[in-house]
Amino acid sequence: MSVVVRIDPTRCRGHAICALFFPEGVELDRWGFGRVIDPTPAGSRSLKRALHAASACPNNAVVVVEQVDEA
């Protein structure tokens, strides 16, 4: 089982907190709105950063969801 980071563009208000806490997986456009560039955190440190970004987002635009790997 793995996790995937997603940003809901309808909820994002451009606070840029996601890029501050999860810079390896999120980039900002010129207006400060986040966009996922690497949806799968590599390693426990990156996962902690992604979870911190999701919990810090004031609009709950960032979510970390479990993805079931199909065999």
Predicted model as a PDB file, atoms N, CA, C, CB and O in Angstrom, pLDDT in the B-factor column:
MODEL        1                                                                  
ATOM      1  N   MET A   1       0.846  -1.172   0.000  1.00 63.00           N  
ATOM      2  CA  MET A   1       0.000   0.000   0.000  1.00 63.00           C  
ATOM      3  C   MET A   1       0.899   1.245   0.000  1.00 63.00           C  
ATOM      4  CB  MET A   1      -0.966  -0.008   1.227  1.00 63.00           C  
ATOM      5  O   MET A   1       1.911   1.296   0.698  1.00 63.00           O  
ATOM      6  N   SER A   2       0.513   2.227  -0.783  1.00 89.00           N  
ATOM      7  CA  SER A   2       1.275   3.468  -0.858  1.00 89.00           C  
ATOM      8  C   SER A   2       0.324   4.649  -0.661  1.00 89.00           C  
ATOM      9  CB  SER A   2       2.029   3.580  -2.219  1.00 89.00           C  
ATOM     10  O   SER A   2      -0.895   4.483  -0.637  1.00 89.00           O  
ATOM     11  N   VAL A   3       0.890   5.819  -0.523  1.00 94.00           N  
ATOM     12  CA  VAL A   3       0.071   7.019  -0.353  1.00 94.00           C  
ATOM     13  C   VAL A   3       0.304   7.969  -1.521  1.00 94.00           C  
ATOM     14  CB  VAL A   3       0.389   7.721   0.991  1.00 94.00           C  
ATOM     15  O   VAL A   3       1.355   7.960  -2.161  1.00 94.00           O  
ATOM     16  N   VAL A   4      -0.710   8.786  -1.773  1.00 96.00           N  
ATOM     17  CA  VAL A   4      -0.671   9.759  -2.860  1.00 96.00           C  
ATOM     18  C   VAL A   4      -1.116  11.105  -2.311  1.00 96.00           C  
ATOM     19  CB  VAL A   4      -1.572   9.314  -4.055  1.00 96.00           C  
ATOM     20  O   VAL A   4      -2.069  11.185  -1.537  1.00 96.00           O  
ATOM     21  N   VAL A   5      -0.421  12.161  -2.715  1.00 97.00           N  
ATOM     22  CA  VAL A   5      -0.775  13.518  -2.316  1.00 97.00           C  
ATOM     23  C   VAL A   5      -1.572  14.158  -3.443  1.00 97.00           C  
ATOM     24  CB  VAL A   5       0.494  14.360  -1.977  1.00 97.00           C  
ATOM     25  O   VAL A   5      -1.215  14.056  -4.617  1.00 97.00           O  
ATOM     26  N   ARG A   6      -2.655  14.818  -3.061  1.00 97.00           N  
ATOM     27  CA  ARG A   6      -3.497  15.512  -4.044  1.00 97.00           C  
ATOM     28  C   ARG A   6      -3.818  16.910  -3.534  1.00 97.00           C  
ATOM     29  CB  ARG A   6      -4.810  14.716  -4.320  1.00 97.00           C  
ATOM     30  O   ARG A   6      -3.896  17.140  -2.327  1.00 97.00           O  
ATOM     31  N   ILE A   7      -3.999  17.833  -4.457  1.00 97.00           N  
ATOM     32  CA  ILE A   7      -4.441  19.184  -4.117  1.00 97.00           C  
ATOM     33  C   ILE A   7      -5.722  19.456  -4.882  1.00 97.00           C  
ATOM     34  CB  ILE A   7      -3.344  20.255  -4.448  1.00 97.00           C  
ATOM     35  O   ILE A   7      -5.766  19.338  -6.107  1.00 97.00           O  
ATOM     36  N   ASP A   8      -6.765  19.823  -4.145  1.00 97.00           N  
ATOM     37  CA  ASP A   8      -8.048  20.167  -4.746  1.00 97.00           C  
ATOM     38  C   ASP A   8      -7.972  21.626  -5.194  1.00 97.00           C  
ATOM     39  CB  ASP A   8      -9.239  19.935  -3.740  1.00 97.00           C  
ATOM     40  O   ASP A   8      -7.941  22.522  -4.351  1.00 97.00           O  
ATOM     41  N   PRO A   9      -7.942  21.884  -6.504  1.00 95.00           N  
ATOM     42  CA  PRO A   9      -7.798  23.263  -6.982  1.00 95.00           C  
ATOM     43  C   PRO A   9      -8.992  24.154  -6.658  1.00 95.00           C  
ATOM     44  CB  PRO A   9      -7.580  23.259  -8.464  1.00 95.00           C  
ATOM     45  O   PRO A   9      -8.865  25.378  -6.654  1.00 95.00           O  
ATOM     46  N   THR A  10     -10.143  23.559  -6.387  1.00 96.00           N  
ATOM     47  CA  THR A  10     -11.309  24.373  -6.038  1.00 96.00           C  
ATOM     48  C   THR A  10     -11.250  24.864  -4.603  1.00 96.00           C  
ATOM     49  CB  THR A  10     -12.584  23.582  -6.254  1.00 96.00           C  
ATOM     50  O   THR A  10     -11.922  25.835  -4.254  1.00 96.00           O  
ATOM     51  N   ARG A  11     -10.459  24.211  -3.770  1.00 96.00           N  
ATOM     52  CA  ARG A  11     -10.311  24.625  -2.366  1.00 96.00           C  
ATOM     53  C   ARG A  11      -9.069  25.475  -2.126  1.00 96.00           C  
ATOM     54  CB  ARG A  11     -10.260  23.405  -1.473  1.00 96.00           C  
ATOM     55  O   ARG A  11      -9.012  26.236  -1.160  1.00 96.00           O  
ATOM     56  N   CYS A  12      -8.078  25.349  -3.000  1.00 97.00           N  
ATOM     57  CA  CYS A  12      -6.809  26.058  -2.821  1.00 97.00           C  
ATOM     58  C   CYS A  12      -7.024  27.563  -2.963  1.00 97.00           C  
ATOM     59  CB  CYS A  12      -5.757  25.564  -3.845  1.00 97.00           C  
ATOM     60  O   CYS A  12      -7.674  28.025  -3.901  1.00 97.00           O  
ATOM     61  N   ARG A  13      -6.467  28.316  -2.017  1.00 96.00           N  
ATOM     62  CA  ARG A  13      -6.579  29.776  -2.030  1.00 96.00           C  
ATOM     63  C   ARG A  13      -5.218  30.451  -2.127  1.00 96.00           C  
ATOM     64  CB  ARG A  13      -7.301  30.258  -0.783  1.00 96.00           C  
ATOM     65  O   ARG A  13      -5.116  31.666  -1.963  1.00 96.00           O  
ATOM     66  N   GLY A  14      -4.178  29.677  -2.392  1.00 95.00           N  
ATOM     67  CA  GLY A  14      -2.868  30.242  -2.642  1.00 95.00           C  
ATOM     68  C   GLY A  14      -2.099  30.679  -1.415  1.00 95.00           C  
ATOM     69  O   GLY A  14      -1.330  31.638  -1.482  1.00 95.00           O  
ATOM     70  N   HIS A  15      -2.285  29.999  -0.295  1.00 95.00           N  
ATOM     71  CA  HIS A  15      -1.539  30.329   0.911  1.00 95.00           C  
ATOM     72  C   HIS A  15      -0.078  29.875   0.832  1.00 95.00           C  
ATOM     73  CB  HIS A  15      -2.210  29.702   2.117  1.00 95.00           C  
ATOM     74  O   HIS A  15       0.772  30.402   1.550  1.00 95.00           O  
ATOM     75  N   ALA A  16       0.214  28.910  -0.027  1.00 94.00           N  
ATOM     76  CA  ALA A  16       1.561  28.383  -0.289  1.00 94.00           C  
ATOM     77  C   ALA A  16       2.159  27.596   0.870  1.00 94.00           C  
ATOM     78  CB  ALA A  16       2.479  29.511  -0.631  1.00 94.00           C  
ATOM     79  O   ALA A  16       3.364  27.344   0.875  1.00 94.00           O  
ATOM     80  N   ILE A  17       1.366  27.207   1.837  1.00 95.00           N  
ATOM     81  CA  ILE A  17       1.857  26.437   2.969  1.00 95.00           C  
ATOM     82  C   ILE A  17       2.293  25.035   2.529  1.00 95.00           C  
ATOM     83  CB  ILE A  17       0.778  26.345   4.054  1.00 95.00           C  
ATOM     84  O   ILE A  17       3.243  24.479   3.079  1.00 95.00           O  
ATOM     85  N   CYS A  18       1.607  24.474   1.554  1.00 96.00           N  
ATOM     86  CA  CYS A  18       1.939  23.133   1.072  1.00 96.00           C  
ATOM     87  C   CYS A  18       3.358  23.082   0.520  1.00 96.00           C  
ATOM     88  CB  CYS A  18       0.944  22.690  -0.002  1.00 96.00           C  
ATOM     89  O   CYS A  18       4.084  22.121   0.773  1.00 96.00           O  
ATOM     90  N   ALA A  19       3.757  24.095  -0.223  1.00 96.00           N  
ATOM     91  CA  ALA A  19       5.105  24.126  -0.788  1.00 96.00           C  
ATOM     92  C   ALA A  19       6.157  24.382   0.285  1.00 96.00           C  
ATOM     93  CB  ALA A  19       5.198  25.193  -1.872  1.00 96.00           C  
ATOM     94  O   ALA A  19       7.305  23.963   0.144  1.00 96.00           O  
ATOM     95  N   LEU A  20       5.775  25.057   1.336  1.00 96.00           N  
ATOM     96  CA  LEU A  20       6.698  25.312   2.432  1.00 96.00           C  
ATOM     97  C   LEU A  20       7.025  24.018   3.176  1.00 96.00           C  
ATOM     98  CB  LEU A  20       6.109  26.348   3.398  1.00 96.00           C  
ATOM     99  O   LEU A  20       8.184  23.763   3.503  1.00 96.00           O  
ATOM    100  N   PHE A  21       6.003  23.202   3.442  1.00 97.00           N  
ATOM    101  CA  PHE A  21       6.210  21.972   4.208  1.00 97.00           C  
ATOM    102  C   PHE A  21       6.552  20.754   3.353  1.00 97.00           C  
ATOM    103  CB  PHE A  21       4.985  21.675   5.007  1.00 97.00           C  
ATOM    104  O   PHE A  21       7.186  19.821   3.845  1.00 97.00           O  
ATOM    105  N   PHE A  22       6.148  20.743   2.087  1.00 97.00           N  
ATOM    106  CA  PHE A  22       6.382  19.594   1.212  1.00 97.00           C  
ATOM    107  C   PHE A  22       6.972  20.069  -0.122  1.00 97.00           C  
ATOM    108  CB  PHE A  22       5.061  18.802   0.977  1.00 97.00           C  
ATOM    109  O   PHE A  22       6.362  19.867  -1.172  1.00 97.00           O  
ATOM    110  N   PRO A  23       8.158  20.702  -0.087  1.00 96.00           N  
ATOM    111  CA  PRO A  23       8.714  21.306  -1.306  1.00 96.00           C  
ATOM    112  C   PRO A  23       9.125  20.299  -2.379  1.00 96.00           C  
ATOM    113  CB  PRO A  23       9.900  22.139  -0.948  1.00 96.00           C  
ATOM    114  O   PRO A  23       9.172  20.639  -3.561  1.00 96.00           O  
ATOM    115  N   GLU A  24       9.422  19.072  -1.979  1.00 96.00           N  
ATOM    116  CA  GLU A  24       9.825  18.088  -2.980  1.00 96.00           C  
ATOM    117  C   GLU A  24       8.647  17.540  -3.782  1.00 96.00           C  
ATOM    118  CB  GLU A  24      10.552  16.950  -2.312  1.00 96.00           C  
ATOM    119  O   GLU A  24       8.846  16.892  -4.810  1.00 96.00           O  
ATOM    120  N   GLY A  25       7.434  17.794  -3.324  1.00 96.00           N  
ATOM    121  CA  GLY A  25       6.272  17.258  -4.027  1.00 96.00           C  
ATOM    122  C   GLY A  25       5.316  18.293  -4.579  1.00 96.00           C  
ATOM    123  O   GLY A  25       4.421  17.959  -5.354  1.00 96.00           O  
ATOM    124  N   VAL A  26       5.496  19.562  -4.186  1.00 97.00           N  
ATOM    125  CA  VAL A  26       4.559  20.611  -4.600  1.00 97.00           C  
ATOM    126  C   VAL A  26       5.331  21.797  -5.165  1.00 97.00           C  
ATOM    127  CB  VAL A  26       3.669  21.061  -3.409  1.00 97.00           C  
ATOM    128  O   VAL A  26       6.370  22.189  -4.634  1.00 97.00           O  
ATOM    129  N   GLU A  27       4.813  22.355  -6.233  1.00 96.00           N  
ATOM    130  CA  GLU A  27       5.352  23.604  -6.750  1.00 96.00           C  
ATOM    131  C   GLU A  27       4.224  24.626  -6.812  1.00 96.00           C  
ATOM    132  CB  GLU A  27       6.006  23.401  -8.152  1.00 96.00           C  
ATOM    133  O   GLU A  27       3.047  24.266  -6.825  1.00 96.00           O  
ATOM    134  N   LEU A  28       4.588  25.880  -6.850  1.00 96.00           N  
ATOM    135  CA  LEU A  28       3.606  26.956  -6.896  1.00 96.00           C  
ATOM    136  C   LEU A  28       3.582  27.595  -8.270  1.00 96.00           C  
ATOM    137  CB  LEU A  28       3.905  28.007  -5.828  1.00 96.00           C  
ATOM    138  O   LEU A  28       4.614  27.723  -8.929  1.00 96.00           O  
ATOM    139  N   ASP A  29       2.388  27.995  -8.694  1.00 95.00           N  
ATOM    140  CA  ASP A  29       2.329  28.775  -9.920  1.00 95.00           C  
ATOM    141  C   ASP A  29       2.641  30.233  -9.578  1.00 95.00           C  
ATOM    142  CB  ASP A  29       0.928  28.641 -10.610  1.00 95.00           C  
ATOM    143  O   ASP A  29       2.947  30.537  -8.424  1.00 95.00           O  
ATOM    144  N   ARG A  30       2.573  31.110 -10.526  1.00 94.00           N  
ATOM    145  CA  ARG A  30       2.983  32.492 -10.249  1.00 94.00           C  
ATOM    146  C   ARG A  30       2.039  33.239  -9.321  1.00 94.00           C  
ATOM    147  CB  ARG A  30       3.098  33.247 -11.533  1.00 94.00           C  
ATOM    148  O   ARG A  30       2.387  34.314  -8.831  1.00 94.00           O  
ATOM    149  N   TRP A  31       0.859  32.700  -9.068  1.00 93.00           N  
ATOM    150  CA  TRP A  31      -0.094  33.320  -8.148  1.00 93.00           C  
ATOM    151  C   TRP A  31      -0.046  32.690  -6.754  1.00 93.00           C  
ATOM    152  CB  TRP A  31      -1.504  33.213  -8.711  1.00 93.00           C  
ATOM    153  O   TRP A  31      -0.755  33.133  -5.851  1.00 93.00           O  
ATOM    154  N   GLY A  32       0.785  31.663  -6.574  1.00 91.00           N  
ATOM    155  CA  GLY A  32       0.936  31.020  -5.280  1.00 91.00           C  
ATOM    156  C   GLY A  32       0.066  29.803  -5.062  1.00 91.00           C  
ATOM    157  O   GLY A  32       0.014  29.277  -3.950  1.00 91.00           O  
ATOM    158  N   PHE A  33      -0.618  29.344  -6.091  1.00 96.00           N  
ATOM    159  CA  PHE A  33      -1.451  28.154  -5.977  1.00 96.00           C  
ATOM    160  C   PHE A  33      -0.593  26.908  -6.153  1.00 96.00           C  
ATOM    161  CB  PHE A  33      -2.592  28.179  -7.018  1.00 96.00           C  
ATOM    162  O   PHE A  33       0.270  26.857  -7.028  1.00 96.00           O  
ATOM    163  N   GLY A  34      -0.838  25.901  -5.311  1.00 96.00           N  
ATOM    164  CA  GLY A  34      -0.041  24.691  -5.329  1.00 96.00           C  
ATOM    165  C   GLY A  34      -0.454  23.721  -6.418  1.00 96.00           C  
ATOM    166  O   GLY A  34      -1.621  23.632  -6.799  1.00 96.00           O  
ATOM    167  N   ARG A  35       0.557  22.986  -6.913  1.00 96.00           N  
ATOM    168  CA  ARG A  35       0.340  21.943  -7.901  1.00 96.00           C  
ATOM    169  C   ARG A  35       1.267  20.796  -7.549  1.00 96.00           C  
ATOM    170  CB  ARG A  35       0.591  22.460  -9.361  1.00 96.00           C  
ATOM    171  O   ARG A  35       2.459  21.009  -7.324  1.00 96.00           O  
ATOM    172  N   VAL A  36       0.740  19.589  -7.498  1.00 97.00           N  
ATOM    173  CA  VAL A  36       1.533  18.413  -7.145  1.00 97.00           C  
ATOM    174  C   VAL A  36       2.437  18.050  -8.319  1.00 97.00           C  
ATOM    175  CB  VAL A  36       0.616  17.212  -6.761  1.00 97.00           C  
ATOM    176  O   VAL A  36       1.973  17.868  -9.445  1.00 97.00           O  
ATOM    177  N   ILE A  37       3.732  17.949  -8.037  1.00 96.00           N  
ATOM    178  CA  ILE A  37       4.675  17.529  -9.075  1.00 96.00           C  
ATOM    179  C   ILE A  37       5.155  16.101  -8.848  1.00 96.00           C  
ATOM    180  CB  ILE A  37       5.870  18.477  -9.119  1.00 96.00           C  
ATOM    181  O   ILE A  37       5.551  15.417  -9.792  1.00 96.00           O  
ATOM    182  N   ASP A  38       5.120  15.653  -7.597  1.00 93.00           N  
ATOM    183  CA  ASP A  38       5.480  14.273  -7.266  1.00 93.00           C  
ATOM    184  C   ASP A  38       4.480  13.769  -6.234  1.00 93.00           C  
ATOM    185  CB  ASP A  38       6.958  14.172  -6.725  1.00 93.00           C  
ATOM    186  O   ASP A  38       4.636  14.049  -5.046  1.00 93.00           O  
ATOM    187  N   PRO A  39       3.457  13.035  -6.659  1.00 93.00           N  
ATOM    188  CA  PRO A  39       2.372  12.661  -5.750  1.00 93.00           C  
ATOM    189  C   PRO A  39       2.704  11.575  -4.735  1.00 93.00           C  
ATOM    190  CB  PRO A  39       1.222  12.219  -6.541  1.00 93.00           C  
ATOM    191  O   PRO A  39       1.948  11.370  -3.786  1.00 93.00           O  
ATOM    192  N   THR A  40       3.819  10.878  -4.919  1.00 93.00           N  
ATOM    193  CA  THR A  40       4.146   9.794  -3.999  1.00 93.00           C  
ATOM    194  C   THR A  40       5.380  10.150  -3.168  1.00 93.00           C  
ATOM    195  CB  THR A  40       4.381   8.483  -4.773  1.00 93.00           C  
ATOM    196  O   THR A  40       6.492  10.182  -3.694  1.00 93.00           O  
ATOM    197  N   PRO A  41       5.190  10.416  -1.883  1.00 93.00           N  
ATOM    198  CA  PRO A  41       6.336  10.724  -1.018  1.00 93.00           C  
ATOM    199  C   PRO A  41       7.282   9.531  -0.924  1.00 93.00           C  
ATOM    200  CB  PRO A  41       5.858  11.131   0.389  1.00 93.00           C  
ATOM    201  O   PRO A  41       6.851   8.396  -0.719  1.00 93.00           O  
ATOM    202  N   ALA A  42       8.574   9.805  -1.076  1.00 91.00           N  
ATOM    203  CA  ALA A  42       9.584   8.749  -1.022  1.00 91.00           C  
ATOM    204  C   ALA A  42      10.249   8.761   0.350  1.00 91.00           C  
ATOM    205  CB  ALA A  42      10.642   8.929  -2.149  1.00 91.00           C  
ATOM    206  O   ALA A  42      11.012   9.673   0.669  1.00 91.00           O  
ATOM    207  N   GLY A  43       9.961   7.763   1.145  1.00 92.00           N  
ATOM    208  CA  GLY A  43      10.571   7.663   2.463  1.00 92.00           C  
ATOM    209  C   GLY A  43       9.708   8.261   3.557  1.00 92.00           C  
ATOM    210  O   GLY A  43       8.760   9.001   3.294  1.00 92.00           O  
ATOM    211  N   SER A  44      10.055   7.925   4.783  1.00 93.00           N  
ATOM    212  CA  SER A  44       9.252   8.353   5.924  1.00 93.00           C  
ATOM    213  C   SER A  44       9.345   9.859   6.170  1.00 93.00           C  
ATOM    214  CB  SER A  44       9.685   7.605   7.167  1.00 93.00           C  
ATOM    215  O   SER A  44       8.366  10.480   6.583  1.00 93.00           O  
ATOM    216  N   ARG A  45      10.500  10.440   5.924  1.00 96.00           N  
ATOM    217  CA  ARG A  45      10.659  11.889   6.125  1.00 96.00           C  
ATOM    218  C   ARG A  45       9.774  12.671   5.154  1.00 96.00           C  
ATOM    219  CB  ARG A  45      12.139  12.302   5.946  1.00 96.00           C  
ATOM    220  O   ARG A  45       9.124  13.639   5.548  1.00 96.00           O  
ATOM    221  N   SER A  46       9.749  12.262   3.910  1.00 95.00           N  
ATOM    222  CA  SER A  46       8.914  12.913   2.907  1.00 95.00           C  
ATOM    223  C   SER A  46       7.433  12.715   3.217  1.00 95.00           C  
ATOM    224  CB  SER A  46       9.238  12.375   1.511  1.00 95.00           C  
ATOM    225  O   SER A  46       6.628  13.622   3.007  1.00 95.00           O  
ATOM    226  N   LEU A  47       7.074  11.541   3.712  1.00 96.00           N  
ATOM    227  CA  LEU A  47       5.686  11.284   4.100  1.00 96.00           C  
ATOM    228  C   LEU A  47       5.279  12.194   5.252  1.00 96.00           C  
ATOM    229  CB  LEU A  47       5.498   9.806   4.495  1.00 96.00           C  
ATOM    230  O   LEU A  47       4.173  12.735   5.245  1.00 96.00           O  
ATOM    231  N   LYS A  48       6.144  12.370   6.231  1.00 97.00           N  
ATOM    232  CA  LYS A  48       5.842  13.270   7.351  1.00 97.00           C  
ATOM    233  C   LYS A  48       5.638  14.696   6.855  1.00 97.00           C  
ATOM    234  CB  LYS A  48       6.971  13.231   8.399  1.00 97.00           C  
ATOM    235  O   LYS A  48       4.748  15.404   7.328  1.00 97.00           O  
ATOM    236  N   ARG A  49       6.461  15.111   5.906  1.00 97.00           N  
ATOM    237  CA  ARG A  49       6.312  16.460   5.336  1.00 97.00           C  
ATOM    238  C   ARG A  49       4.984  16.606   4.606  1.00 97.00           C  
ATOM    239  CB  ARG A  49       7.471  16.769   4.377  1.00 97.00           C  
ATOM    240  O   ARG A  49       4.320  17.635   4.723  1.00 97.00           O  
ATOM    241  N   ALA A  50       4.598  15.587   3.858  1.00 97.00           N  
ATOM    242  CA  ALA A  50       3.330  15.634   3.136  1.00 97.00           C  
ATOM    243  C   ALA A  50       2.149  15.692   4.106  1.00 97.00           C  
ATOM    244  CB  ALA A  50       3.197  14.415   2.212  1.00 97.00           C  
ATOM    245  O   ALA A  50       1.203  16.450   3.891  1.00 97.00           O  
ATOM    246  N   LEU A  51       2.205  14.898   5.163  1.00 97.00           N  
ATOM    247  CA  LEU A  51       1.138  14.913   6.160  1.00 97.00           C  
ATOM    248  C   LEU A  51       1.080  16.256   6.890  1.00 97.00           C  
ATOM    249  CB  LEU A  51       1.337  13.774   7.166  1.00 97.00           C  
ATOM    250  O   LEU A  51      -0.003  16.747   7.209  1.00 97.00           O  
ATOM    251  N   HIS A  52       2.237  16.841   7.151  1.00 97.00           N  
ATOM    252  CA  HIS A  52       2.285  18.154   7.793  1.00 97.00           C  
ATOM    253  C   HIS A  52       1.679  19.218   6.873  1.00 97.00           C  
ATOM    254  CB  HIS A  52       3.742  18.526   8.162  1.00 97.00           C  
ATOM    255  O   HIS A  52       0.946  20.092   7.334  1.00 97.00           O  
ATOM    256  N   ALA A  53       1.982  19.144   5.589  1.00 97.00           N  
ATOM    257  CA  ALA A  53       1.401  20.083   4.623  1.00 97.00           C  
ATOM    258  C   ALA A  53      -0.118  19.944   4.571  1.00 97.00           C  
ATOM    259  CB  ALA A  53       1.999  19.854   3.223  1.00 97.00           C  
ATOM    260  O   ALA A  53      -0.838  20.941   4.497  1.00 97.00           O  
ATOM    261  N   ALA A  54      -0.596  18.714   4.610  1.00 97.00           N  
ATOM    262  CA  ALA A  54      -2.044  18.490   4.562  1.00 97.00           C  
ATOM    263  C   ALA A  54      -2.730  19.016   5.819  1.00 97.00           C  
ATOM    264  CB  ALA A  54      -2.345  16.999   4.388  1.00 97.00           C  
ATOM    265  O   ALA A  54      -3.804  19.611   5.737  1.00 97.00           O  
ATOM    266  N   SER A  55      -2.124  18.801   6.965  1.00 97.00           N  
ATOM    267  CA  SER A  55      -2.753  19.255   8.208  1.00 97.00           C  
ATOM    268  C   SER A  55      -2.650  20.767   8.382  1.00 97.00           C  
ATOM    269  CB  SER A  55      -2.115  18.556   9.401  1.00 97.00           C  
ATOM    270  O   SER A  55      -3.473  21.362   9.078  1.00 97.00           O  
ATOM    271  N   ALA A  56      -1.657  21.397   7.762  1.00 97.00           N  
ATOM    272  CA  ALA A  56      -1.470  22.840   7.905  1.00 97.00           C  
ATOM    273  C   ALA A  56      -2.290  23.660   6.910  1.00 97.00           C  
ATOM    274  CB  ALA A  56      -0.016  23.177   7.747  1.00 97.00           C  
ATOM    275  O   ALA A  56      -2.439  24.869   7.091  1.00 97.00           O  
ATOM    276  N   CYS A  57      -2.813  23.040   5.884  1.00 97.00           N  
ATOM    277  CA  CYS A  57      -3.570  23.774   4.871  1.00 97.00           C  
ATOM    278  C   CYS A  57      -4.865  24.313   5.481  1.00 97.00           C  
ATOM    279  CB  CYS A  57      -3.878  22.865   3.651  1.00 97.00           C  
ATOM    280  O   CYS A  57      -5.695  23.532   5.945  1.00 97.00           O  
ATOM    281  N   PRO A  58      -5.048  25.629   5.486  1.00 96.00           N  
ATOM    282  CA  PRO A  58      -6.235  26.202   6.126  1.00 96.00           C  
ATOM    283  C   PRO A  58      -7.546  25.914   5.393  1.00 96.00           C  
ATOM    284  CB  PRO A  58      -6.063  27.680   6.248  1.00 96.00           C  
ATOM    285  O   PRO A  58      -8.623  26.040   5.974  1.00 96.00           O  
ATOM    286  N   ASN A  59      -7.457  25.531   4.135  1.00 96.00           N  
ATOM    287  CA  ASN A  59      -8.662  25.248   3.357  1.00 96.00           C  
ATOM    288  C   ASN A  59      -8.867  23.765   3.088  1.00 96.00           C  
ATOM    289  CB  ASN A  59      -8.608  25.986   2.053  1.00 96.00           C  
ATOM    290  O   ASN A  59      -9.767  23.383   2.339  1.00 96.00           O  
ATOM    291  N   ASN A  60      -8.030  22.927   3.700  1.00 97.00           N  
ATOM    292  CA  ASN A  60      -8.096  21.469   3.503  1.00 97.00           C  
ATOM    293  C   ASN A  60      -8.028  21.080   2.027  1.00 97.00           C  
ATOM    294  CB  ASN A  60      -9.381  20.916   4.115  1.00 97.00           C  
ATOM    295  O   ASN A  60      -8.683  20.136   1.588  1.00 97.00           O  
ATOM    296  N   ALA A  61      -7.224  21.825   1.274  1.00 97.00           N  
ATOM    297  CA  ALA A  61      -7.068  21.527  -0.146  1.00 97.00           C  
ATOM    298  C   ALA A  61      -6.085  20.390  -0.389  1.00 97.00           C  
ATOM    299  CB  ALA A  61      -6.612  22.765  -0.889  1.00 97.00           C  
ATOM    300  O   ALA A  61      -6.162  19.705  -1.409  1.00 97.00           O  
ATOM    301  N   VAL A  62      -5.165  20.189   0.542  1.00 98.00           N  
ATOM    302  CA  VAL A  62      -4.150  19.145   0.404  1.00 98.00           C  
ATOM    303  C   VAL A  62      -4.612  17.909   1.159  1.00 98.00           C  
ATOM    304  CB  VAL A  62      -2.766  19.629   0.930  1.00 98.00           C  
ATOM    305  O   VAL A  62      -4.952  17.982   2.340  1.00 98.00           O  
ATOM    306  N   VAL A  63      -4.623  16.780   0.472  1.00 97.00           N  
ATOM    307  CA  VAL A  63      -5.007  15.521   1.105  1.00 97.00           C  
ATOM    308  C   VAL A  63      -3.956  14.453   0.790  1.00 97.00           C  
ATOM    309  CB  VAL A  63      -6.418  15.065   0.625  1.00 97.00           C  
ATOM    310  O   VAL A  63      -3.356  14.441  -0.285  1.00 97.00           O  
ATOM    311  N   VAL A  64      -3.756  13.574   1.747  1.00 97.00           N  
ATOM    312  CA  VAL A  64      -2.879  12.415   1.567  1.00 97.00           C  
ATOM    313  C   VAL A  64      -3.768  11.198   1.707  1.00 97.00           C  
ATOM    314  CB  VAL A  64      -1.679  12.393   2.613  1.00 97.00           C  
ATOM    315  O   VAL A  64      -4.343  10.959   2.769  1.00 97.00           O  
ATOM    316  N   VAL A  65      -3.883  10.427   0.637  1.00 96.00           N  
ATOM    317  CA  VAL A  65      -4.778   9.270   0.632  1.00 96.00           C  
ATOM    318  C   VAL A  65      -3.979   7.998   0.369  1.00 96.00           C  
ATOM    319  CB  VAL A  65      -5.892   9.440  -0.430  1.00 96.00           C  
ATOM    320  O   VAL A  65      -2.978   7.999  -0.347  1.00 96.00           O  
ATOM    321  N   GLU A  66      -4.459   6.915   0.974  1.00 92.00           N  
ATOM    322  CA  GLU A  66      -3.842   5.617   0.737  1.00 92.00           C  
ATOM    323  C   GLU A  66      -4.318   5.070  -0.593  1.00 92.00           C  
ATOM    324  CB  GLU A  66      -4.164   4.632   1.878  1.00 92.00           C  
ATOM    325  O   GLU A  66      -5.494   5.169  -0.946  1.00 92.00           O  
ATOM    326  N   GLN A  67      -3.385   4.496  -1.316  1.00 86.00           N  
ATOM    327  CA  GLN A  67      -3.704   3.921  -2.607  1.00 86.00           C  
ATOM    328  C   GLN A  67      -3.384   2.433  -2.535  1.00 86.00           C  
ATOM    329  CB  GLN A  67      -2.915   4.627  -3.763  1.00 86.00           C  
ATOM    330  O   GLN A  67      -2.258   2.055  -2.211  1.00 86.00           O  
ATOM    331  N   VAL A  68      -4.350   1.603  -2.832  1.00 79.00           N  
ATOM    332  CA  VAL A  68      -4.160   0.159  -2.782  1.00 79.00           C  
ATOM    333  C   VAL A  68      -3.485  -0.282  -4.072  1.00 79.00           C  
ATOM    334  CB  VAL A  68      -5.516  -0.585  -2.575  1.00 79.00           C  
ATOM    335  O   VAL A  68      -3.984  -0.043  -5.171  1.00 79.00           O  
ATOM    336  N   ASP A  69      -2.342  -0.929  -3.910  1.00 71.00           N  
ATOM    337  CA  ASP A  69      -1.612  -1.451  -5.073  1.00 71.00           C  
ATOM    338  C   ASP A  69      -2.262  -2.745  -5.514  1.00 71.00           C  
ATOM    339  CB  ASP A  69      -0.105  -1.675  -4.746  1.00 71.00           C  
ATOM    340  O   ASP A  69      -2.416  -3.682  -4.731  1.00 71.00           O  
ATOM    341  N   GLU A  70      -2.641  -2.781  -6.788  1.00 70.00           N  
ATOM    342  CA  GLU A  70      -3.267  -3.992  -7.305  1.00 70.00           C  
ATOM    343  C   GLU A  70      -2.191  -4.926  -7.815  1.00 70.00           C  
ATOM    344  CB  GLU A  70      -4.281  -3.664  -8.422  1.00 70.00           C  
ATOM    345  O   GLU A  70      -1.261  -4.513  -8.507  1.00 70.00           O  
ATOM    346  N   ALA A  71      -2.333  -6.191  -7.462  1.00 62.00           N  
ATOM    347  CA  ALA A  71      -1.333  -7.177  -7.876  1.00 62.00           C  
ATOM    348  C   ALA A  71      -1.759  -7.904  -9.108  1.00 62.00           C  
ATOM    349  CB  ALA A  71      -1.067  -8.165  -6.777  1.00 62.00           C  
ATOM    350  O   ALA A  71      -1.035  -8.771  -9.596  1.00 62.00           O  
TER     351      ALA A  71                                                      
ENDMDL                                                                          
END                                                                             
